[in-house]
Amino acid sequence: MEVKVINNVVVKNWATSLDEHGQKEVENLCLLPFIHHHLALMPDAHGGKGMPIGGVLATKNVVIPNAVGVDIGCGMCAVKTNIRVENLTDEIIRKQILRGIRKQIPLGRDHHKQKQDEKYMPQGLEIGSMNVVSRQIDSAMKQVGTLGGGNHFIELQKDEEGLVWIMIHSGSRNLGKQVGEYYNEKAEVLNRRWWSMVPTDIHLPFLPLRSDEFRQYWNEMEYCVAFALCNRSLMMQRVMDVIEDAVVGAEFEPMINIAHNYAAFEEHFGETCIVHRKGATLARKGVVGIIPGSQGTCSYITEGLGNPESFMSCSHGAGRKLSRTAARNELSLEEEVARLERAGVIHAIRYKEDLDEAAGAYKDIDEVMAAQADLVKVVTCLHPIAVIKG
C-alpha cells in the first residue's frame, strides 16, 4: 500500500497502477470538504465517472450518487455443485447447458417479453413514494433475471478438487441507471442553488443527510441493491434448473452473494460515516467474498481480514488496464482467442468488438490478489470452463 497526501487528504492506494483519468479523479475527490479520515483505492482501481472504479470513499453526513455509480447493487454470486468436471462432456456443456442458459436468460440489452412473477422482485419495500422505481417497476419486472451487457457474465468454473461452480456477475439493469442519473441530476441542481464549494466540473454533487432528497435517494438505492440481488438469484435458479436437467443427481450448495456498488452507514475510526463502495467489495473480518478475474483467468472465493485502513474493503475484480476503445484498437483478436483456447475455455470472443472484454484488457488478477494479501485471504481458486457474456 502506498500512502500520499493530496490537498491535505490522505490517500491509501493498493493499486500498483492507475490510469491518468483515474489519477485525475483522485485529485478531484481530494477537493471534497466532507471526506472522513482518508480515501482508499483498491488494487483494481481505474478511471470511472466522477470517482475511480475500485474506490472507497467515506463521507460525513452526505451521499454522492456518482460515488455509487449507475449500476447500483451490481455484484457477484456463486454456487458450488457436486458435479465433477470430468463428467461434463463438451456436448453436455455446449448443447445442453450453454444452449439452455441462453434460452432461459436474456443477454445484453434483451429482456423478457412478459413481466416475471412478483415473487421474484424485492419484498417488503414500499415503492409508492419512490420517484423513479414507481415509474420503472413494470419495466423492471421484465428485466429481473436478465444478464445485461458490458463486463457482466455467467461462467462455469472448476475448483482445485475438480468440482463445478457457477458464477454470475450482474446488477440492477436499467433500473439502477435511471435511479443513479435522476439523483445525480437532482444533486447538481441543488448544489448550484446552495452555491456549493464543490466544483461542478468534477461530477461529484452531493445530497446532505437531513434533506428529503437524501432520504429519497437512499430508499431508491436500497431498492436497487435488493433488485440486483433478486436479478442474480433468479438467473442462478434458472442456471441450476438447466444443469439439473442436463446432469443426473446434480446438487447445489447455498448461494454466495456480495455487491460492489452501494453506500452504507458504517463505523470507522470511531465515527459513523457513509461508506461509498464503487467497484469495491466489503471485506469485513470473516465475510465471504467473490473476486472474479478477467475472461479466461482464475476467480477467487475469499474471506475478509477486516483491515481498517481499507475501510474493510477489497477489490471487486481484476480491474481494467485498457479502456474499451483502446482494447479494440490495440489487442490482437487472434492472440486473445489463442490464449483462451490454450486454456481450454469455451469463450465469448468472436469479433474485434469483443476485445474490450478480453483478458488482455484487464490487469493481471494474480498481481491484484498479491497486492491485497492484507485485505483478504483466498479460500478457493476457481478456473474457468465456459463463459457467457452479455
Contacts in CASP RR format, 6 or more apart in sequence:
PFRMAT RR
TARGET T0000
AUTHOR 0000-0000-0000
METHOD contacts of the structure
MODEL  1
MEVKVINNVVVKNWATSLDEHGQKEVENLCLLPFIHHHLALMPDAHGGKG
MPIGGVLATKNVVIPNAVGVDIGCGMCAVKTNIRVENLTDEIIRKQILRG
IRKQIPLGRDHHKQKQDEKYMPQGLEIGSMNVVSRQIDSAMKQVGTLGGG
NHFIELQKDEEGLVWIMIHSGSRNLGKQVGEYYNEKAEVLNRRWWSMVPT
DIHLPFLPLRSDEFRQYWNEMEYCVAFALCNRSLMMQRVMDVIEDAVVGA
EFEPMINIAHNYAAFEEHFGETCIVHRKGATLARKGVVGIIPGSQGTCSY
ITEGLGNPESFMSCSHGAGRKLSRTAARNELSLEEEVARLERAGVIHAIR
YKEDLDEAAGAYKDIDEVMAAQADLVKVVTCLHPIAVIKG
1 12 0 8 1.000
1 13 0 8 1.000
1 14 0 8 1.000
1 309 0 8 1.000
1 374 0 8 1.000
2 12 0 8 1.000
2 13 0 8 1.000
2 14 0 8 1.000
3 10 0 8 1.000
3 11 0 8 1.000
3 12 0 8 1.000
3 13 0 8 1.000
4 10 0 8 1.000
4 11 0 8 1.000
4 13 0 8 1.000
5 11 0 8 1.000
6 26 0 8 1.000
6 27 0 8 1.000
6 30 0 8 1.000
7 27 0 8 1.000
7 30 0 8 1.000
7 31 0 8 1.000
8 30 0 8 1.000
9 29 0 8 1.000
9 30 0 8 1.000
9 32 0 8 1.000
9 35 0 8 1.000
9 38 0 8 1.000
9 39 0 8 1.000
10 37 0 8 1.000
10 38 0 8 1.000
10 39 0 8 1.000
11 26 0 8 1.000
11 30 0 8 1.000
11 38 0 8 1.000
11 39 0 8 1.000
11 40 0 8 1.000
11 41 0 8 1.000
12 38 0 8 1.000
12 39 0 8 1.000
12 40 0 8 1.000
12 41 0 8 1.000
12 309 0 8 1.000
12 310 0 8 1.000
13 40 0 8 1.000
13 41 0 8 1.000
13 45 0 8 1.000
14 40 0 8 1.000
14 41 0 8 1.000
14 42 0 8 1.000
14 43 0 8 1.000
14 45 0 8 1.000
14 310 0 8 1.000
14 315 0 8 1.000
14 371 0 8 1.000
14 372 0 8 1.000
14 375 0 8 1.000
15 41 0 8 1.000
15 42 0 8 1.000
15 43 0 8 1.000
15 44 0 8 1.000
15 45 0 8 1.000
15 371 0 8 1.000
16 43 0 8 1.000
16 363 0 8 1.000
16 367 0 8 1.000
16 371 0 8 1.000
17 321 0 8 1.000
17 363 0 8 1.000
18 26 0 8 1.000
18 41 0 8 1.000
18 45 0 8 1.000
18 46 0 8 1.000
18 47 0 8 1.000
18 52 0 8 1.000
19 46 0 8 1.000
19 47 0 8 1.000
19 321 0 8 1.000
19 323 0 8 1.000
21 46 0 8 1.000
21 47 0 8 1.000
21 48 0 8 1.000
22 45 0 8 1.000
22 46 0 8 1.000
22 47 0 8 1.000
22 48 0 8 1.000
22 52 0 8 1.000
25 47 0 8 1.000
25 48 0 8 1.000
25 50 0 8 1.000
25 51 0 8 1.000
25 52 0 8 1.000
25 202 0 8 1.000
26 39 0 8 1.000
26 41 0 8 1.000
26 52 0 8 1.000
28 50 0 8 1.000
28 199 0 8 1.000
28 202 0 8 1.000
28 204 0 8 1.000
29 35 0 8 1.000
29 39 0 8 1.000
29 50 0 8 1.000
29 51 0 8 1.000
29 57 0 8 1.000
29 202 0 8 1.000
29 204 0 8 1.000
30 39 0 8 1.000
31 198 0 8 1.000
31 199 0 8 1.000
31 202 0 8 1.000
32 59 0 8 1.000
32 198 0 8 1.000
32 204 0 8 1.000
32 206 0 8 1.000
33 197 0 8 1.000
33 198 0 8 1.000
34 59 0 8 1.000
34 60 0 8 1.000
34 61 0 8 1.000
34 62 0 8 1.000
34 206 0 8 1.000
35 57 0 8 1.000
35 58 0 8 1.000
35 59 0 8 1.000
35 60 0 8 1.000
36 58 0 8 1.000
36 59 0 8 1.000
36 60 0 8 1.000
36 268 0 8 1.000
36 269 0 8 1.000
36 271 0 8 1.000
36 273 0 8 1.000
37 58 0 8 1.000
37 268 0 8 1.000
37 269 0 8 1.000
37 273 0 8 1.000
38 58 0 8 1.000
39 55 0 8 1.000
39 56 0 8 1.000
39 57 0 8 1.000
40 55 0 8 1.000
40 56 0 8 1.000
40 57 0 8 1.000
40 309 0 8 1.000
40 310 0 8 1.000
40 311 0 8 1.000
40 313 0 8 1.000
41 52 0 8 1.000
41 54 0 8 1.000
41 55 0 8 1.000
41 56 0 8 1.000
42 54 0 8 1.000
42 55 0 8 1.000
42 56 0 8 1.000
42 279 0 8 1.000
42 280 0 8 1.000
42 310 0 8 1.000
42 313 0 8 1.000
42 314 0 8 1.000
42 315 0 8 1.000
42 316 0 8 1.000
42 372 0 8 1.000
42 375 0 8 1.000
43 315 0 8 1.000
43 363 0 8 1.000
43 367 0 8 1.000
43 368 0 8 1.000
43 369 0 8 1.000
43 371 0 8 1.000
43 372 0 8 1.000
44 53 0 8 1.000
44 54 0 8 1.000
44 279 0 8 1.000
44 315 0 8 1.000
44 316 0 8 1.000
44 317 0 8 1.000
44 318 0 8 1.000
44 319 0 8 1.000
44 363 0 8 1.000
44 368 0 8 1.000
45 52 0 8 1.000
45 53 0 8 1.000
45 54 0 8 1.000
45 55 0 8 1.000
45 319 0 8 1.000
46 52 0 8 1.000
46 53 0 8 1.000
46 54 0 8 1.000
46 319 0 8 1.000
46 320 0 8 1.000
46 321 0 8 1.000
47 53 0 8 1.000
49 66 0 8 1.000
49 69 0 8 1.000
49 203 0 8 1.000
50 66 0 8 1.000
50 67 0 8 1.000
50 202 0 8 1.000
50 203 0 8 1.000
50 204 0 8 1.000
51 57 0 8 1.000
51 64 0 8 1.000
51 66 0 8 1.000
51 67 0 8 1.000
51 69 0 8 1.000
51 204 0 8 1.000
51 276 0 8 1.000
51 278 0 8 1.000
52 278 0 8 1.000
53 278 0 8 1.000
53 279 0 8 1.000
53 316 0 8 1.000
53 319 0 8 1.000
53 320 0 8 1.000
54 278 0 8 1.000
54 279 0 8 1.000
54 280 0 8 1.000
54 315 0 8 1.000
54 316 0 8 1.000
54 319 0 8 1.000
55 276 0 8 1.000
55 277 0 8 1.000
55 278 0 8 1.000
55 279 0 8 1.000
55 280 0 8 1.000
56 275 0 8 1.000
56 276 0 8 1.000
56 277 0 8 1.000
56 278 0 8 1.000
56 280 0 8 1.000
56 310 0 8 1.000
56 311 0 8 1.000
56 313 0 8 1.000
57 64 0 8 1.000
57 67 0 8 1.000
57 275 0 8 1.000
57 276 0 8 1.000
57 278 0 8 1.000
58 266 0 8 1.000
58 268 0 8 1.000
58 273 0 8 1.000
58 274 0 8 1.000
58 275 0 8 1.000
58 276 0 8 1.000
58 311 0 8 1.000
59 67 0 8 1.000
59 206 0 8 1.000
59 273 0 8 1.000
59 274 0 8 1.000
59 276 0 8 1.000
60 271 0 8 1.000
60 273 0 8 1.000
60 274 0 8 1.000
61 208 0 8 1.000
61 209 0 8 1.000
61 210 0 8 1.000
61 274 0 8 1.000
62 206 0 8 1.000
62 207 0 8 1.000
62 208 0 8 1.000
62 209 0 8 1.000
62 214 0 8 1.000
62 274 0 8 1.000
63 206 0 8 1.000
63 207 0 8 1.000
63 209 0 8 1.000
63 214 0 8 1.000
63 217 0 8 1.000
63 218 0 8 1.000
63 221 0 8 1.000
63 263 0 8 1.000
63 274 0 8 1.000
63 276 0 8 1.000
64 187 0 8 1.000
64 204 0 8 1.000
64 205 0 8 1.000
64 206 0 8 1.000
64 207 0 8 1.000
64 276 0 8 1.000
65 180 0 8 1.000
65 183 0 8 1.000
65 184 0 8 1.000
65 187 0 8 1.000
65 205 0 8 1.000
65 207 0 8 1.000
65 217 0 8 1.000
66 184 0 8 1.000
66 203 0 8 1.000
66 204 0 8 1.000
66 205 0 8 1.000
67 204 0 8 1.000
67 263 0 8 1.000
67 276 0 8 1.000
67 278 0 8 1.000
68 180 0 8 1.000
68 221 0 8 1.000
68 261 0 8 1.000
68 262 0 8 1.000
68 263 0 8 1.000
68 276 0 8 1.000
68 278 0 8 1.000
69 180 0 8 1.000
69 261 0 8 1.000
69 278 0 8 1.000
70 176 0 8 1.000
70 177 0 8 1.000
70 180 0 8 1.000
70 181 0 8 1.000
71 171 0 8 1.000
71 172 0 8 1.000
71 176 0 8 1.000
71 177 0 8 1.000
71 228 0 8 1.000
71 261 0 8 1.000
72 171 0 8 1.000
72 172 0 8 1.000
72 176 0 8 1.000
72 179 0 8 1.000
72 180 0 8 1.000
72 221 0 8 1.000
72 224 0 8 1.000
72 225 0 8 1.000
72 228 0 8 1.000
72 261 0 8 1.000
72 262 0 8 1.000
73 171 0 8 1.000
73 172 0 8 1.000
73 176 0 8 1.000
73 224 0 8 1.000
73 225 0 8 1.000
73 228 0 8 1.000
73 229 0 8 1.000
73 259 0 8 1.000
73 260 0 8 1.000
73 261 0 8 1.000
73 262 0 8 1.000
74 169 0 8 1.000
74 170 0 8 1.000
74 171 0 8 1.000
74 172 0 8 1.000
74 228 0 8 1.000
74 259 0 8 1.000
74 260 0 8 1.000
74 261 0 8 1.000
74 279 0 8 1.000
75 169 0 8 1.000
75 170 0 8 1.000
75 171 0 8 1.000
75 228 0 8 1.000
75 232 0 8 1.000
75 257 0 8 1.000
75 258 0 8 1.000
75 259 0 8 1.000
75 260 0 8 1.000
75 261 0 8 1.000
75 316 0 8 1.000
76 167 0 8 1.000
76 168 0 8 1.000
76 169 0 8 1.000
76 232 0 8 1.000
76 256 0 8 1.000
76 257 0 8 1.000
76 258 0 8 1.000
76 260 0 8 1.000
76 289 0 8 1.000
76 290 0 8 1.000
76 292 0 8 1.000
76 316 0 8 1.000
77 167 0 8 1.000
77 168 0 8 1.000
77 232 0 8 1.000
77 233 0 8 1.000
77 236 0 8 1.000
77 255 0 8 1.000
77 256 0 8 1.000
77 257 0 8 1.000
77 258 0 8 1.000
77 290 0 8 1.000
78 165 0 8 1.000
78 166 0 8 1.000
78 167 0 8 1.000
78 168 0 8 1.000
78 255 0 8 1.000
78 256 0 8 1.000
78 290 0 8 1.000
78 301 0 8 1.000
78 382 0 8 1.000
79 165 0 8 1.000
79 166 0 8 1.000
79 236 0 8 1.000
79 240 0 8 1.000
79 252 0 8 1.000
79 253 0 8 1.000
79 254 0 8 1.000
79 255 0 8 1.000
79 256 0 8 1.000
80 159 0 8 1.000
80 163 0 8 1.000
80 165 0 8 1.000
80 252 0 8 1.000
80 253 0 8 1.000
81 163 0 8 1.000
81 164 0 8 1.000
81 165 0 8 1.000
81 166 0 8 1.000
81 243 0 8 1.000
81 250 0 8 1.000
81 251 0 8 1.000
81 252 0 8 1.000
81 253 0 8 1.000
82 163 0 8 1.000
82 249 0 8 1.000
82 250 0 8 1.000
82 251 0 8 1.000
82 252 0 8 1.000
83 163 0 8 1.000
83 164 0 8 1.000
83 243 0 8 1.000
83 247 0 8 1.000
83 250 0 8 1.000
84 162 0 8 1.000
84 163 0 8 1.000
84 164 0 8 1.000
85 158 0 8 1.000
85 162 0 8 1.000
85 163 0 8 1.000
85 164 0 8 1.000
85 385 0 8 1.000
86 162 0 8 1.000
87 247 0 8 1.000
88 97 0 8 1.000
88 164 0 8 1.000
88 247 0 8 1.000
88 385 0 8 1.000
92 246 0 8 1.000
92 247 0 8 1.000
93 156 0 8 1.000
93 346 0 8 1.000
93 385 0 8 1.000
93 386 0 8 1.000
94 346 0 8 1.000
94 386 0 8 1.000
96 242 0 8 1.000
96 245 0 8 1.000
96 246 0 8 1.000
97 156 0 8 1.000
97 242 0 8 1.000
97 243 0 8 1.000
97 246 0 8 1.000
97 386 0 8 1.000
98 346 0 8 1.000
98 386 0 8 1.000
98 388 0 8 1.000
100 242 0 8 1.000
101 154 0 8 1.000
101 238 0 8 1.000
101 239 0 8 1.000
101 242 0 8 1.000
101 388 0 8 1.000
102 388 0 8 1.000
104 238 0 8 1.000
104 239 0 8 1.000
104 241 0 8 1.000
104 242 0 8 1.000
105 145 0 8 1.000
105 146 0 8 1.000
105 147 0 8 1.000
105 154 0 8 1.000
105 235 0 8 1.000
105 238 0 8 1.000
105 239 0 8 1.000
106 112 0 8 1.000
106 145 0 8 1.000
106 146 0 8 1.000
106 147 0 8 1.000
106 148 0 8 1.000
107 146 0 8 1.000
107 147 0 8 1.000
107 148 0 8 1.000
107 149 0 8 1.000
107 388 0 8 1.000
107 389 0 8 1.000
107 390 0 8 1.000
108 146 0 8 1.000
108 147 0 8 1.000
108 148 0 8 1.000
108 149 0 8 1.000
108 150 0 8 1.000
108 152 0 8 1.000
108 390 0 8 1.000
109 148 0 8 1.000
109 149 0 8 1.000
110 146 0 8 1.000
111 139 0 8 1.000
111 142 0 8 1.000
111 143 0 8 1.000
111 146 0 8 1.000
111 173 0 8 1.000
112 142 0 8 1.000
112 143 0 8 1.000
112 144 0 8 1.000
112 145 0 8 1.000
112 146 0 8 1.000
113 142 0 8 1.000
114 142 0 8 1.000
115 138 0 8 1.000
115 141 0 8 1.000
115 142 0 8 1.000
116 141 0 8 1.000
116 142 0 8 1.000
116 144 0 8 1.000
116 145 0 8 1.000
116 234 0 8 1.000
118 141 0 8 1.000
120 144 0 8 1.000
120 145 0 8 1.000
120 230 0 8 1.000
120 233 0 8 1.000
120 234 0 8 1.000
121 140 0 8 1.000
121 141 0 8 1.000
121 144 0 8 1.000
121 227 0 8 1.000
121 230 0 8 1.000
122 223 0 8 1.000
122 226 0 8 1.000
122 227 0 8 1.000
122 230 0 8 1.000
125 219 0 8 1.000
125 222 0 8 1.000
125 223 0 8 1.000
125 226 0 8 1.000
127 133 0 8 1.000
127 134 0 8 1.000
127 137 0 8 1.000
127 223 0 8 1.000
128 134 0 8 1.000
129 216 0 8 1.000
129 219 0 8 1.000
130 216 0 8 1.000
130 219 0 8 1.000
130 220 0 8 1.000
130 223 0 8 1.000
131 182 0 8 1.000
131 216 0 8 1.000
131 220 0 8 1.000
132 175 0 8 1.000
132 178 0 8 1.000
132 179 0 8 1.000
132 182 0 8 1.000
132 220 0 8 1.000
133 140 0 8 1.000
133 175 0 8 1.000
133 179 0 8 1.000
133 220 0 8 1.000
133 223 0 8 1.000
133 224 0 8 1.000
136 174 0 8 1.000
136 175 0 8 1.000
136 178 0 8 1.000
139 174 0 8 1.000
139 175 0 8 1.000
140 173 0 8 1.000
140 174 0 8 1.000
140 175 0 8 1.000
140 227 0 8 1.000
143 173 0 8 1.000
143 174 0 8 1.000
143 175 0 8 1.000
143 231 0 8 1.000
144 173 0 8 1.000
144 227 0 8 1.000
144 230 0 8 1.000
144 231 0 8 1.000
144 234 0 8 1.000
145 230 0 8 1.000
145 231 0 8 1.000
145 234 0 8 1.000
145 235 0 8 1.000
145 238 0 8 1.000
146 170 0 8 1.000
146 173 0 8 1.000
146 231 0 8 1.000
146 235 0 8 1.000
147 153 0 8 1.000
147 154 0 8 1.000
147 168 0 8 1.000
147 170 0 8 1.000
147 235 0 8 1.000
147 388 0 8 1.000
147 390 0 8 1.000
148 170 0 8 1.000
148 171 0 8 1.000
148 173 0 8 1.000
148 390 0 8 1.000
149 389 0 8 1.000
149 390 0 8 1.000
150 356 0 8 1.000
150 357 0 8 1.000
150 389 0 8 1.000
150 390 0 8 1.000
151 169 0 8 1.000
151 357 0 8 1.000
152 169 0 8 1.000
152 170 0 8 1.000
152 171 0 8 1.000
152 389 0 8 1.000
152 390 0 8 1.000
153 167 0 8 1.000
153 168 0 8 1.000
153 169 0 8 1.000
153 292 0 8 1.000
153 295 0 8 1.000
153 348 0 8 1.000
153 387 0 8 1.000
153 388 0 8 1.000
153 389 0 8 1.000
153 390 0 8 1.000
154 166 0 8 1.000
154 167 0 8 1.000
154 168 0 8 1.000
154 235 0 8 1.000
154 239 0 8 1.000
154 387 0 8 1.000
154 388 0 8 1.000
155 166 0 8 1.000
155 167 0 8 1.000
155 168 0 8 1.000
155 292 0 8 1.000
155 299 0 8 1.000
155 384 0 8 1.000
155 385 0 8 1.000
155 386 0 8 1.000
155 387 0 8 1.000
155 388 0 8 1.000
156 164 0 8 1.000
156 165 0 8 1.000
156 166 0 8 1.000
156 384 0 8 1.000
156 385 0 8 1.000
156 386 0 8 1.000
156 387 0 8 1.000
157 164 0 8 1.000
157 165 0 8 1.000
157 166 0 8 1.000
157 167 0 8 1.000
157 299 0 8 1.000
157 382 0 8 1.000
157 383 0 8 1.000
157 384 0 8 1.000
157 385 0 8 1.000
158 164 0 8 1.000
158 165 0 8 1.000
158 382 0 8 1.000
158 383 0 8 1.000
158 385 0 8 1.000
159 165 0 8 1.000
159 380 0 8 1.000
159 381 0 8 1.000
159 382 0 8 1.000
159 383 0 8 1.000
160 380 0 8 1.000
160 381 0 8 1.000
164 385 0 8 1.000
165 382 0 8 1.000
166 236 0 8 1.000
166 239 0 8 1.000
166 240 0 8 1.000
166 243 0 8 1.000
167 290 0 8 1.000
167 292 0 8 1.000
167 299 0 8 1.000
167 382 0 8 1.000
168 232 0 8 1.000
168 235 0 8 1.000
168 236 0 8 1.000
168 239 0 8 1.000
169 292 0 8 1.000
170 228 0 8 1.000
170 231 0 8 1.000
170 232 0 8 1.000
170 235 0 8 1.000
171 228 0 8 1.000
171 231 0 8 1.000
171 232 0 8 1.000
171 261 0 8 1.000
172 179 0 8 1.000
172 224 0 8 1.000
172 225 0 8 1.000
172 227 0 8 1.000
172 228 0 8 1.000
172 231 0 8 1.000
173 227 0 8 1.000
173 231 0 8 1.000
175 224 0 8 1.000
175 227 0 8 1.000
176 224 0 8 1.000
176 227 0 8 1.000
176 228 0 8 1.000
179 217 0 8 1.000
179 220 0 8 1.000
179 221 0 8 1.000
179 223 0 8 1.000
179 224 0 8 1.000
180 221 0 8 1.000
183 207 0 8 1.000
183 213 0 8 1.000
183 216 0 8 1.000
183 217 0 8 1.000
183 220 0 8 1.000
184 203 0 8 1.000
184 205 0 8 1.000
186 207 0 8 1.000
186 213 0 8 1.000
186 217 0 8 1.000
187 205 0 8 1.000
187 206 0 8 1.000
187 207 0 8 1.000
187 213 0 8 1.000
188 200 0 8 1.000
188 205 0 8 1.000
190 205 0 8 1.000
190 207 0 8 1.000
190 211 0 8 1.000
190 213 0 8 1.000
191 198 0 8 1.000
191 200 0 8 1.000
191 205 0 8 1.000
191 206 0 8 1.000
192 200 0 8 1.000
196 205 0 8 1.000
196 206 0 8 1.000
198 204 0 8 1.000
198 205 0 8 1.000
198 206 0 8 1.000
207 213 0 8 1.000
207 214 0 8 1.000
207 217 0 8 1.000
208 214 0 8 1.000
209 274 0 8 1.000
218 263 0 8 1.000
221 262 0 8 1.000
221 263 0 8 1.000
225 259 0 8 1.000
225 262 0 8 1.000
228 259 0 8 1.000
229 257 0 8 1.000
229 259 0 8 1.000
232 257 0 8 1.000
233 255 0 8 1.000
233 257 0 8 1.000
236 255 0 8 1.000
240 250 0 8 1.000
240 252 0 8 1.000
243 250 0 8 1.000
244 250 0 8 1.000
256 288 0 8 1.000
256 289 0 8 1.000
256 290 0 8 1.000
256 301 0 8 1.000
258 281 0 8 1.000
258 282 0 8 1.000
258 287 0 8 1.000
258 288 0 8 1.000
258 289 0 8 1.000
258 290 0 8 1.000
259 281 0 8 1.000
260 277 0 8 1.000
260 278 0 8 1.000
260 279 0 8 1.000
260 280 0 8 1.000
260 281 0 8 1.000
260 316 0 8 1.000
261 277 0 8 1.000
261 278 0 8 1.000
261 279 0 8 1.000
262 276 0 8 1.000
262 277 0 8 1.000
263 274 0 8 1.000
263 275 0 8 1.000
263 276 0 8 1.000
263 277 0 8 1.000
264 274 0 8 1.000
264 275 0 8 1.000
264 277 0 8 1.000
265 272 0 8 1.000
265 273 0 8 1.000
265 274 0 8 1.000
265 275 0 8 1.000
266 272 0 8 1.000
266 273 0 8 1.000
266 274 0 8 1.000
266 275 0 8 1.000
266 311 0 8 1.000
266 312 0 8 1.000
267 273 0 8 1.000
268 275 0 8 1.000
268 308 0 8 1.000
268 311 0 8 1.000
268 312 0 8 1.000
269 308 0 8 1.000
275 311 0 8 1.000
275 313 0 8 1.000
277 313 0 8 1.000
279 315 0 8 1.000
279 316 0 8 1.000
280 313 0 8 1.000
280 314 0 8 1.000
280 315 0 8 1.000
280 316 0 8 1.000
281 289 0 8 1.000
281 290 0 8 1.000
281 291 0 8 1.000
281 313 0 8 1.000
281 314 0 8 1.000
281 315 0 8 1.000
281 316 0 8 1.000
282 289 0 8 1.000
282 312 0 8 1.000
282 313 0 8 1.000
283 289 0 8 1.000
283 302 0 8 1.000
283 304 0 8 1.000
283 305 0 8 1.000
283 306 0 8 1.000
283 307 0 8 1.000
283 310 0 8 1.000
283 312 0 8 1.000
283 313 0 8 1.000
283 314 0 8 1.000
283 375 0 8 1.000
283 376 0 8 1.000
284 304 0 8 1.000
284 306 0 8 1.000
284 312 0 8 1.000
285 304 0 8 1.000
285 305 0 8 1.000
285 306 0 8 1.000
285 312 0 8 1.000
286 303 0 8 1.000
286 304 0 8 1.000
286 305 0 8 1.000
286 306 0 8 1.000
287 303 0 8 1.000
287 304 0 8 1.000
288 301 0 8 1.000
288 302 0 8 1.000
288 303 0 8 1.000
288 304 0 8 1.000
288 379 0 8 1.000
289 301 0 8 1.000
289 302 0 8 1.000
289 303 0 8 1.000
289 304 0 8 1.000
289 376 0 8 1.000
290 299 0 8 1.000
290 300 0 8 1.000
290 301 0 8 1.000
290 302 0 8 1.000
291 299 0 8 1.000
291 300 0 8 1.000
291 302 0 8 1.000
291 314 0 8 1.000
291 315 0 8 1.000
291 316 0 8 1.000
291 317 0 8 1.000
291 365 0 8 1.000
291 368 0 8 1.000
291 369 0 8 1.000
291 376 0 8 1.000
292 299 0 8 1.000
292 300 0 8 1.000
292 317 0 8 1.000
292 318 0 8 1.000
293 299 0 8 1.000
293 300 0 8 1.000
293 317 0 8 1.000
293 318 0 8 1.000
293 362 0 8 1.000
293 365 0 8 1.000
294 318 0 8 1.000
294 319 0 8 1.000
294 357 0 8 1.000
294 358 0 8 1.000
294 359 0 8 1.000
294 360 0 8 1.000
294 361 0 8 1.000
294 362 0 8 1.000
294 365 0 8 1.000
295 340 0 8 1.000
295 345 0 8 1.000
295 347 0 8 1.000
295 348 0 8 1.000
295 349 0 8 1.000
295 357 0 8 1.000
295 358 0 8 1.000
295 359 0 8 1.000
295 384 0 8 1.000
295 387 0 8 1.000
295 389 0 8 1.000
296 339 0 8 1.000
296 340 0 8 1.000
296 343 0 8 1.000
296 345 0 8 1.000
296 347 0 8 1.000
296 359 0 8 1.000
296 384 0 8 1.000
296 387 0 8 1.000
297 318 0 8 1.000
297 359 0 8 1.000
297 362 0 8 1.000
297 365 0 8 1.000
297 384 0 8 1.000
298 365 0 8 1.000
298 366 0 8 1.000
298 381 0 8 1.000
298 382 0 8 1.000
298 383 0 8 1.000
298 384 0 8 1.000
299 365 0 8 1.000
299 381 0 8 1.000
299 382 0 8 1.000
299 384 0 8 1.000
300 365 0 8 1.000
300 369 0 8 1.000
300 378 0 8 1.000
300 379 0 8 1.000
300 380 0 8 1.000
300 381 0 8 1.000
300 382 0 8 1.000
301 378 0 8 1.000
301 379 0 8 1.000
301 380 0 8 1.000
301 382 0 8 1.000
302 314 0 8 1.000
302 376 0 8 1.000
302 377 0 8 1.000
302 378 0 8 1.000
302 379 0 8 1.000
303 376 0 8 1.000
303 377 0 8 1.000
303 379 0 8 1.000
304 312 0 8 1.000
304 314 0 8 1.000
304 375 0 8 1.000
304 376 0 8 1.000
304 377 0 8 1.000
305 374 0 8 1.000
305 375 0 8 1.000
305 376 0 8 1.000
305 377 0 8 1.000
306 312 0 8 1.000
306 375 0 8 1.000
307 374 0 8 1.000
307 375 0 8 1.000
310 375 0 8 1.000
313 375 0 8 1.000
314 372 0 8 1.000
314 375 0 8 1.000
314 376 0 8 1.000
315 368 0 8 1.000
315 372 0 8 1.000
315 375 0 8 1.000
317 365 0 8 1.000
317 368 0 8 1.000
318 362 0 8 1.000
318 363 0 8 1.000
318 364 0 8 1.000
318 365 0 8 1.000
318 368 0 8 1.000
319 362 0 8 1.000
319 363 0 8 1.000
319 368 0 8 1.000
320 361 0 8 1.000
320 362 0 8 1.000
320 363 0 8 1.000
321 360 0 8 1.000
321 361 0 8 1.000
321 362 0 8 1.000
321 363 0 8 1.000
322 330 0 8 1.000
322 331 0 8 1.000
322 360 0 8 1.000
322 361 0 8 1.000
322 362 0 8 1.000
324 356 0 8 1.000
324 361 0 8 1.000
325 356 0 8 1.000
326 361 0 8 1.000
327 355 0 8 1.000
327 356 0 8 1.000
327 358 0 8 1.000
327 360 0 8 1.000
327 361 0 8 1.000
328 352 0 8 1.000
328 353 0 8 1.000
328 355 0 8 1.000
328 356 0 8 1.000
331 355 0 8 1.000
331 358 0 8 1.000
331 360 0 8 1.000
331 361 0 8 1.000
333 349 0 8 1.000
333 351 0 8 1.000
333 352 0 8 1.000
333 354 0 8 1.000
333 355 0 8 1.000
336 349 0 8 1.000
336 355 0 8 1.000
336 358 0 8 1.000
336 359 0 8 1.000
336 360 0 8 1.000
337 347 0 8 1.000
337 349 0 8 1.000
339 359 0 8 1.000
340 347 0 8 1.000
340 349 0 8 1.000
340 359 0 8 1.000
341 347 0 8 1.000
343 384 0 8 1.000
345 384 0 8 1.000
345 385 0 8 1.000
345 386 0 8 1.000
345 387 0 8 1.000
346 385 0 8 1.000
346 386 0 8 1.000
346 387 0 8 1.000
347 386 0 8 1.000
347 387 0 8 1.000
348 354 0 8 1.000
348 357 0 8 1.000
348 387 0 8 1.000
348 388 0 8 1.000
348 389 0 8 1.000
348 390 0 8 1.000
349 355 0 8 1.000
349 357 0 8 1.000
349 358 0 8 1.000
354 389 0 8 1.000
355 361 0 8 1.000
357 389 0 8 1.000
369 378 0 8 1.000
END
